[in-house]
Amino acid sequence: MINDNPFSEALFRTCKHRPDWPTKGFATKTDAQAWVKSFATWYKGEHLQSAIRFVTPDTRDAGHDRATPANRTTVYANARAQSP
């Protein structure tokens, strides 16, 4: 049996900590649907996920997630060389 509750709770926490989260609720169902759609777009395309080595889900789905950590290694090595 799989317990999905921790994943749902983590996602809900991410929703509630967005700056545009409506603290007084949504006025209409349409408003709620529009907010969730914009949240999903941000979450998949912009939000860096720690569980997948700080890349976006879209980056991972496209298979580009291996190049990003390699690029970071180069950037960090160059920075250390310039300022040891």
N, C-alpha and C positions, 0 to 999 in steps of 0.2 A: 504494500500500500504506500502510495506517495503522498506526502503532506505538502501541499502547495501553499499553505497558509503563510509561511515565512516569506515566500516570494511575493505574494499579494501584499503583505504588510510593508515590505521594503518598497514596492512600487508606489503604494499609497503614500508612504512617507515622502518619497521623491516628489509626488504631486503636491503635497501640502507645503513643501518648502520652496516651491517655485514662486518668484516674486509676483507673478500675475494670478496666483491662486485666490479666488474670491472668498475672503474670510466670512462674508455674510451669505454665502450660498449663491446659487444661480437663479436668475429671475425666471427663466423658462427652460424647458427641456432642450429647445434649440440652442440656447446659450451654452448649456452644459455640453451638448454634442460638439459644438464648434470649439469649445475649450479643449475637450479631450482630443479632438482631431489635431489641433495645433500642438498639444502636449506630445502626442505620439510622433508627430513629425520632428519635433525638437529632440525627443528621447532617442529616436533611431538615427537621426542625422547629425546631431551636434553634441549630445551628452556623452562624455568620455566615461566608459565603464571600467571600474577598477578590476572587476572579475575577468575581463578579457584584455588585460594589459593596457588599459587606458586608450582604447580606440572606440569608435562608435560601432553600434551594431551594423549599420550600413557598410562601414569599412570592412568589418569582419565578413559579412555576407558576400561582399564582392571579392573576397579573397586577398585583400590588400593589407591585412593585419600583420603580416610578417615583416613587411618593409618598414613599418613605422618604428618598432623597437630598434631595428638596425640603424635607422637614421638617428634616433635619439642617442644611441651609443656613440656615434660619430660626433654629434654635437657636443655631448658631455666631455668626450675626450679632448676635443678642440678647446673647449672652455677651460678645462683643467690645465692644458698646456699653456694657455695664455695667462692664466692666473692660478699658479700652483698653490 
